[in-house]
């Protein structure tokens, strides 16, 4: 019941913000194919790639079925693929469950953020996005990927991985007809202002999707647990009634047997 109440607010925020985030991403992808990569570091692809950043979003609490397991498995698979290719992975965990999983396995994390889901506001996303931009601009990583759960419906929440940096021009393929942009002020100043906001928006979008998915997964898991409890109670009640009936029958047989013996 608590998750159902929280889910309404989280789903409304997510559904209201999703079109804006998708349009923002489409515009930047379209723009990335029309500007020179050296106009801003966020468009520049490093060769070769020796280290990538991975931002993993999980929940702070359990009791939500396979929600956290699926996200962690997606991150582990990504890390193994990169390590097999000779690329190091710098991990940033948002959420206690992901942090605890990698801490138990002695895997070093570049940053960790817990208890961010209780007080949900844009400043949490800005804090994480600032860390992402700092490690990318400093050259510590050449790519940054984000893993979060995307909300499909009440029963389905799928892990999703997106590349935040560098911004890929291939995203513009989904935009349909091409667009031409006029910049005022000049393009360099405009991008200097716009691109950090783009990273903030994409991280916040991940926060909203992950929050709605977590509440939906917890509500489904608790509903299944409640149904299983009712089924178990029904089965145990039948077993108890059978045992009680067997005991009563045995006592009656003893009484009847004793009475017949006295008659004899």
C-alpha positions as a LaTeX table, in Angstrom:
\begin{tabular}{lrrr}
\hline
Residue & $x$ (\AA) & $y$ (\AA) & $z$ (\AA) \\
\hline
Unk1 & 0.00 & 0.00 & 0.00 \\
Unk2 & 2.86 & 2.37 & 0.80 \\
Unk3 & 4.61 & 1.61 & $-2.49$ \\
Unk4 & 1.34 & 2.05 & $-4.38$ \\
Unk5 & 0.91 & 5.50 & $-2.87$ \\
Unk6 & 4.51 & 6.49 & $-3.62$ \\
Unk7 & 4.28 & 5.04 & $-7.12$ \\
Unk8 & 1.53 & 7.46 & $-8.13$ \\
Unk9 & 3.71 & 10.50 & $-7.48$ \\
Unk10 & 6.84 & 8.91 & $-8.97$ \\
Unk11 & 4.99 & 7.81 & $-12.09$ \\
Unk12 & 3.46 & 11.25 & $-12.61$ \\
Unk13 & 6.88 & 12.93 & $-12.33$ \\
Unk14 & 8.45 & 10.37 & $-14.66$ \\
Unk15 & 5.71 & 10.58 & $-17.32$ \\
Unk16 & 5.76 & 14.37 & $-17.19$ \\
Unk17 & 9.54 & 14.60 & $-17.57$ \\
Unk18 & 10.13 & 11.78 & $-20.10$ \\
Unk19 & 9.03 & 13.72 & $-23.25$ \\
Unk20 & 11.30 & 16.64 & $-22.29$ \\
Unk21 & 14.32 & 14.40 & $-21.70$ \\
Unk22 & 13.77 & 12.46 & $-24.93$ \\
Unk23 & 13.35 & 15.66 & $-26.97$ \\
Unk24 & 16.48 & 17.13 & $-25.35$ \\
Unk25 & 18.46 & 13.98 & $-26.20$ \\
Unk26 & 17.13 & 13.96 & $-29.76$ \\
Unk27 & 18.09 & 17.61 & $-30.26$ \\
Unk28 & 21.64 & 17.10 & $-28.93$ \\
Unk29 & 22.10 & 13.98 & $-31.04$ \\
Unk30 & 20.93 & 15.90 & $-34.10$ \\
Unk31 & 23.20 & 18.80 & $-33.25$ \\
Unk32 & 26.20 & 16.53 & $-32.65$ \\
Unk33 & 26.15 & 15.51 & $-36.31$ \\
Unk34 & 26.32 & 19.14 & $-37.47$ \\
Unk35 & 29.12 & 20.58 & $-35.37$ \\
Unk36 & 32.82 & 19.91 & $-35.34$ \\
Unk37 & 33.79 & 17.61 & $-32.45$ \\
Unk38 & 36.54 & 19.98 & $-31.28$ \\
Unk39 & 33.99 & 22.71 & $-30.57$ \\
Unk40 & 33.39 & 21.19 & $-27.11$ \\
Unk41 & 35.01 & 18.33 & $-25.12$ \\
Unk42 & 31.64 & 16.60 & $-24.69$ \\
Unk43 & 31.60 & 15.80 & $-28.42$ \\
Unk44 & 35.17 & 14.54 & $-28.65$ \\
Unk45 & 35.83 & 10.81 & $-28.84$ \\
Unk46 & 39.15 & 9.70 & $-27.39$ \\
Unk47 & 41.26 & 7.12 & $-29.17$ \\
Unk48 & 42.16 & 4.73 & $-27.76$ \\
Unk49 & 39.68 & 4.26 & $-24.89$ \\
Unk50 & 41.54 & 2.95 & $-21.84$ \\
Unk51 & 39.10 & 3.76 & $-19.05$ \\
Unk52 & 35.33 & 4.24 & $-18.96$ \\
Unk53 & 32.98 & 5.41 & $-16.24$ \\
Unk54 & 29.84 & 3.50 & $-15.25$ \\
Unk55 & 27.06 & 5.08 & $-13.18$ \\
Unk56 & 24.86 & 2.38 & $-11.63$ \\
Unk57 & 21.49 & 3.29 & $-10.10$ \\
Unk58 & 19.92 & 0.88 & $-7.60$ \\
Unk59 & 17.56 & 1.24 & $-4.64$ \\
Unk60 & 18.51 & 1.90 & $-1.02$ \\
Unk61 & 16.21 & $-0.84$ & 0.30 \\
Unk62 & 15.34 & $-4.39$ & $-0.64$ \\
Unk63 & 12.04 & $-6.29$ & $-0.78$ \\
Unk64 & 11.53 & $-5.33$ & $-4.44$ \\
Unk65 & 11.99 & $-8.69$ & $-6.15$ \\
Unk66 & 14.66 & $-8.97$ & $-8.82$ \\
Unk67 & 14.82 & $-5.20$ & $-9.39$ \\
Unk68 & 18.33 & $-4.66$ & $-7.97$ \\
Unk69 & 19.63 & $-8.02$ & $-9.18$ \\
Unk70 & 18.83 & $-7.21$ & $-12.80$ \\
Unk71 & 20.53 & $-3.81$ & $-12.58$ \\
Unk72 & 23.63 & $-5.22$ & $-10.89$ \\
Unk73 & 23.87 & $-8.08$ & $-13.40$ \\
Unk74 & 23.72 & $-5.56$ & $-16.26$ \\
Unk75 & 26.57 & $-3.59$ & $-14.68$ \\
Unk76 & 28.66 & $-6.72$ & $-13.99$ \\
Unk77 & 28.22 & $-7.92$ & $-17.58$ \\
Unk78 & 29.31 & $-4.52$ & $-18.91$ \\
Unk79 & 32.37 & $-4.48$ & $-16.63$ \\
Unk80 & 33.42 & $-7.97$ & $-17.67$ \\
Unk81 & 33.12 & $-7.11$ & $-21.36$ \\
Unk82 & 35.24 & $-4.00$ & $-20.92$ \\
Unk83 & 37.84 & $-5.80$ & $-18.81$ \\
Unk84 & 38.05 & $-8.54$ & $-21.44$ \\
Unk85 & 38.83 & $-5.80$ & $-23.97$ \\
Unk86 & 41.57 & $-4.40$ & $-21.72$ \\
Unk87 & 39.55 & $-1.36$ & $-20.62$ \\
Unk88 & 39.32 & $-0.34$ & $-16.96$ \\
Unk89 & 35.95 & 0.62 & $-15.47$ \\
Unk90 & 35.50 & 3.42 & $-12.93$ \\
Unk91 & 32.32 & 2.73 & $-10.97$ \\
Unk92 & 29.94 & 5.28 & $-9.46$ \\
Unk93 & 27.10 & 3.77 & $-7.41$ \\
Unk94 & 23.85 & 5.59 & $-6.69$ \\
Unk95 & 21.88 & 3.58 & $-4.14$ \\
Unk96 & 22.82 & 1.43 & $-1.17$ \\
Unk97 & 22.19 & $-1.99$ & $-2.72$ \\
Unk98 & 24.63 & $-1.52$ & $-5.60$ \\
Unk99 & 27.19 & 0.05 & $-3.27$ \\
Unk100 & 26.99 & $-2.85$ & $-0.82$ \\
Unk101 & 27.24 & $-5.46$ & $-3.58$ \\
Unk102 & 30.51 & $-4.12$ & $-4.98$ \\
Unk103 & 31.89 & $-3.23$ & $-1.54$ \\
Unk104 & 31.55 & $-6.87$ & $-0.43$ \\
Unk105 & 33.53 & $-7.90$ & $-3.50$ \\
Unk106 & 36.31 & $-5.40$ & $-2.72$ \\
Unk107 & 35.71 & $-3.46$ & $-5.94$ \\
Unk108 & 36.87 & 0.13 & $-5.68$ \\
Unk109 & 34.33 & 2.84 & $-6.46$ \\
Unk110 & 35.13 & 6.33 & $-7.67$ \\
Unk111 & 32.08 & 7.74 & $-5.85$ \\
Unk112 & 29.00 & 6.52 & $-4.03$ \\
Unk113 & 25.68 & 8.15 & $-3.19$ \\
Unk114 & 23.22 & 6.59 & $-0.72$ \\
Unk115 & 19.96 & 7.79 & 0.84 \\
Unk116 & 19.25 & 9.87 & $-2.26$ \\
Unk117 & 15.79 & 8.41 & $-2.87$ \\
Unk118 & 14.20 & 9.60 & 0.37 \\
Unk119 & 14.44 & 13.30 & $-0.43$ \\
Unk120 & 13.91 & 13.36 & $-4.16$ \\
Unk121 & 14.84 & 16.58 & $-5.90$ \\
Unk122 & 16.85 & 17.87 & $-8.84$ \\
Unk123 & 19.87 & 18.77 & $-6.68$ \\
Unk124 & 20.72 & 15.07 & $-6.20$ \\
Unk125 & 20.91 & 14.60 & $-9.97$ \\
Unk126 & 23.03 & 17.76 & $-10.32$ \\
Unk127 & 25.49 & 16.43 & $-7.74$ \\
Unk128 & 25.91 & 13.14 & $-9.58$ \\
Unk129 & 26.09 & 14.87 & $-12.97$ \\
Unk130 & 28.78 & 17.24 & $-11.72$ \\
Unk131 & 30.91 & 14.26 & $-10.66$ \\
Unk132 & 30.39 & 12.67 & $-14.09$ \\
Unk133 & 31.44 & 15.83 & $-15.94$ \\
Unk134 & 34.48 & 16.35 & $-13.70$ \\
Unk135 & 35.93 & 12.88 & $-14.27$ \\
Unk136 & 35.31 & 13.16 & $-18.02$ \\
Unk137 & 36.79 & 16.65 & $-18.44$ \\
Unk138 & 39.80 & 15.76 & $-16.29$ \\
Unk139 & 40.61 & 12.86 & $-18.61$ \\
Unk140 & 40.18 & 10.17 & $-15.94$ \\
Unk141 & 37.66 & 8.41 & $-18.22$ \\
Unk142 & 37.07 & 8.63 & $-21.96$ \\
Unk143 & 33.43 & 7.47 & $-21.86$ \\
Unk144 & 30.61 & 7.57 & $-19.32$ \\
Unk145 & 27.67 & 5.15 & $-19.33$ \\
Unk146 & 24.54 & 5.21 & $-17.18$ \\
Unk147 & 22.54 & 2.16 & $-16.05$ \\
Unk148 & 19.04 & 2.54 & $-14.64$ \\
Unk149 & 15.69 & 0.76 & $-14.74$ \\
Unk150 & 13.27 & 2.10 & $-17.33$ \\
Unk151 & 9.57 & 1.94 & $-16.45$ \\
Unk152 & 7.60 & $-0.03$ & $-19.05$ \\
Unk153 & 4.46 & $-0.80$ & $-17.04$ \\
Unk154 & 3.44 & $-1.95$ & $-13.59$ \\
Unk155 & 4.76 & $-5.46$ & $-14.19$ \\
Unk156 & 7.81 & $-4.79$ & $-16.39$ \\
Unk157 & 10.87 & $-2.68$ & $-15.54$ \\
Unk158 & 13.93 & $-3.29$ & $-17.71$ \\
Unk159 & 17.53 & $-2.23$ & $-17.12$ \\
Unk160 & 18.68 & 0.33 & $-19.66$ \\
Unk161 & 22.18 & 1.50 & $-20.51$ \\
Unk162 & 22.82 & 4.84 & $-22.20$ \\
Unk163 & 26.07 & 6.56 & $-23.11$ \\
Unk164 & 26.17 & 10.02 & $-21.58$ \\
Unk165 & 29.59 & 11.13 & $-22.77$ \\
Unk166 & 30.81 & 11.73 & $-25.35$ \\
Unk167 & 27.50 & 12.73 & $-26.94$ \\
Unk168 & 26.82 & 10.46 & $-29.90$ \\
Unk169 & 25.60 & 11.80 & $-33.21$ \\
Unk170 & 23.94 & 8.45 & $-33.97$ \\
Unk171 & 21.06 & 9.44 & $-31.71$ \\
Unk172 & 19.96 & 11.82 & $-34.44$ \\
Unk173 & 18.95 & 8.88 & $-36.67$ \\
Unk174 & 15.73 & 8.50 & $-34.66$ \\
Unk175 & 14.88 & 12.17 & $-35.05$ \\
Unk176 & 13.40 & 11.79 & $-38.53$ \\
Unk177 & 13.81 & 14.80 & $-40.85$ \\
Unk178 & 16.98 & 16.78 & $-40.31$ \\
Unk179 & 16.88 & 20.22 & $-38.70$ \\
Unk180 & 19.02 & 23.32 & $-39.04$ \\
Unk181 & 19.77 & 25.41 & $-35.96$ \\
Unk182 & 20.56 & 29.10 & $-35.67$ \\
Unk183 & 22.63 & 30.01 & $-32.62$ \\
Unk184 & 22.36 & 33.21 & $-30.63$ \\
Unk185 & 24.69 & 33.86 & $-28.83$ \\
Unk186 & 27.52 & 32.21 & $-30.83$ \\
Unk187 & 27.59 & 28.44 & $-30.86$ \\
Unk188 & 30.56 & 28.09 & $-28.48$ \\
Unk189 & 28.90 & 30.16 & $-25.76$ \\
Unk190 & 25.57 & 28.48 & $-26.33$ \\
Unk191 & 26.99 & 24.96 & $-25.99$ \\
Unk192 & 29.00 & 25.95 & $-22.92$ \\
Unk193 & 25.67 & 26.78 & $-21.27$ \\
Unk194 & 23.54 & 24.00 & $-22.79$ \\
Unk195 & 25.65 & 20.86 & $-22.50$ \\
Unk196 & 25.98 & 20.77 & $-18.68$ \\
Unk197 & 22.21 & 21.16 & $-18.51$ \\
Unk198 & 21.85 & 18.25 & $-20.90$ \\
Unk199 & 23.88 & 15.97 & $-18.60$ \\
Unk200 & 21.83 & 17.15 & $-15.61$ \\
Unk201 & 18.59 & 16.38 & $-17.45$ \\
Unk202 & 19.67 & 12.89 & $-18.53$ \\
Unk203 & 20.80 & 11.96 & $-15.02$ \\
Unk204 & 17.58 & 13.33 & $-13.53$ \\
Unk205 & 15.62 & 11.35 & $-16.11$ \\
Unk206 & 17.43 & 8.22 & $-14.91$ \\
Unk207 & 16.52 & 9.13 & $-11.32$ \\
Unk208 & 12.82 & 9.46 & $-12.18$ \\
Unk209 & 12.68 & 6.26 & $-14.22$ \\
Unk210 & 14.54 & 4.30 & $-11.55$ \\
Unk211 & 12.35 & 5.64 & $-8.74$ \\
Unk212 & 9.09 & 4.74 & $-10.50$ \\
Unk213 & 10.46 & 1.32 & $-11.44$ \\
Unk214 & 11.56 & 0.63 & $-7.86$ \\
Unk215 & 8.13 & 1.40 & $-6.38$ \\
Unk216 & 6.39 & $-0.67$ & $-9.07$ \\
Unk217 & 8.74 & $-3.62$ & $-8.46$ \\
Unk218 & 8.27 & $-3.39$ & $-4.69$ \\
Unk219 & 4.49 & $-3.17$ & $-5.00$ \\
Unk220 & 4.44 & $-6.22$ & $-7.28$ \\
Unk221 & 6.80 & $-8.17$ & $-5.01$ \\
Unk222 & 4.77 & $-7.39$ & $-1.89$ \\
Unk223 & 1.51 & $-8.24$ & $-3.67$ \\
Unk224 & 2.96 & $-11.60$ & $-4.71$ \\
Unk225 & 4.20 & $-12.16$ & $-1.16$ \\
Unk226 & 0.75 & $-11.40$ & 0.21 \\
Unk227 & $-0.87$ & $-13.80$ & $-2.25$ \\
Unk228 & 1.67 & $-16.49$ & $-1.35$ \\
Unk229 & 0.96 & $-15.94$ & 2.36 \\
Unk230 & $-2.79$ & $-16.35$ & 1.80 \\
Unk231 & $-2.20$ & $-19.51$ & $-0.21$ \\
Unk232 & 0.11 & $-20.89$ & 2.46 \\
Unk233 & $-2.42$ & $-20.10$ & 5.20 \\
Unk234 & $-5.14$ & $-21.92$ & 3.24 \\
Unk235 & $-2.91$ & $-24.98$ & 2.76 \\
Unk236 & $-1.82$ & $-25.06$ & 6.41 \\
Unk237 & $-5.43$ & $-24.68$ & 7.55 \\
Unk238 & $-6.38$ & $-27.74$ & 5.51 \\
Unk239 & $-3.47$ & $-29.70$ & 6.99 \\
Unk240 & $-4.48$ & $-28.62$ & 10.51 \\
Unk241 & $-8.13$ & $-29.60$ & 9.95 \\
Unk242 & $-7.10$ & $-33.01$ & 8.61 \\
Unk243 & $-4.81$ & $-33.61$ & 11.58 \\
Unk244 & $-7.53$ & $-32.53$ & 14.04 \\
Unk245 & $-10.13$ & $-34.72$ & 12.36 \\
Unk246 & $-7.76$ & $-37.68$ & 12.45 \\
Unk247 & $-7.16$ & $-37.12$ & 16.18 \\
Unk248 & $-10.92$ & $-36.90$ & 16.89 \\
Unk249 & $-11.57$ & $-40.05$ & 14.88 \\
Unk250 & $-8.85$ & $-41.89$ & 16.79 \\
Unk251 & $-10.30$ & $-40.82$ & 20.15 \\
Unk252 & $-13.81$ & $-41.92$ & 19.09 \\
Unk253 & $-12.45$ & $-45.29$ & 18.00 \\
Unk254 & $-10.72$ & $-45.69$ & 21.38 \\
Unk255 & $-13.95$ & $-44.86$ & 23.22 \\
Unk256 & $-16.03$ & $-47.22$ & 21.09 \\
Unk257 & $-13.44$ & $-49.95$ & 21.46 \\
Unk258 & $-13.40$ & $-49.53$ & 25.26 \\
Unk259 & $-17.20$ & $-49.63$ & 25.43 \\
Unk260 & $-17.32$ & $-52.83$ & 23.40 \\
Unk261 & $-14.67$ & $-54.36$ & 25.59 \\
Unk262 & $-16.73$ & $-53.60$ & 28.75 \\
Unk263 & $-19.79$ & $-55.21$ & 27.19 \\
Unk264 & $-17.82$ & $-58.33$ & 26.49 \\
\hline
\end{tabular}
